[in-house]
Amino acid sequence: MNTTPSAQESQQMLKWLNQNRQMLLDLYKNQYIAYNASGLIAHSENLREVLELANASGQVFAIYLVPRRTASIEILPIRFRTVARHDWQPNYYVKLKHRDIEISTTMLVDSGAELSLISLKVGQDLGYALADAESTLLAETIGGRVEYVLRNVEMTIDGYGLIAPVAWLQTNTGGQQLLLGREVVFDKFNIELRQADEQIIFTWRENLICDRFFLINSIN
């Protein structure tokens, strides 16, 4: 039952995740967890096992891969201890699908990233593999170079489906942060971050175009 949470469920689930992040880092490093607003449902280093247990529970849930390291914020191989008084991360629920594997997970909305990004482990557990003789690409970061390959990934955000290019890291940076970058995603949605309210609003642009069309017609 890996359905997309409602907006209200998403807010409550993200609240639980933020409140329990340190506990998860202490107890479940490098493991997948299935959780909802009521708490932890299942955990394992094996994604399929977690999905099986969580689906058997009959509850709405999301998947989160607990990072190996305990930094508050991690950007590729660079880790920053947060000094902000408002300890909130702009995470949003995204459904990722590859063949028979489908997970609802949290991705960090990053307007500074051209491409969305998944870690080496997440890509492997989703079933991605390098093609024979496939060459990796190099990305320059503040902390050095990382290798990656591009994959077109099926995503569902707020019930809207799209396919976006995603950088699948081939360098094990030790972190498992998933980034939701600009390419395709920011063309399909208007995205508003309200940090004071700990809220992110995604608006499907085709709906806005239709609303404007009907408004113009009604005026005419």
LINGIGI-V303463 format. One line per field, one symbol per residue. psi: psi as a letter, one per 40 degrees, with the letter a starting at -180 (. if undefined). A space follows every 50 residues. Layout:
psi=???
//
This chain:
psi=fgihiidddddddddddddedddddddfhfihihiadeahdiiiehdddd dddddddeihiihhhhidieidhhhbehhhhheidggihgiihhhhhhbe hhihihihhheehdiihiiddddddeeiihihehiiihhhideaiiiiih ihhhihhfehiihihhhhhehgeeifhhhhadhddeddihhhhgddefih hhhhddddddddddddddd.
//
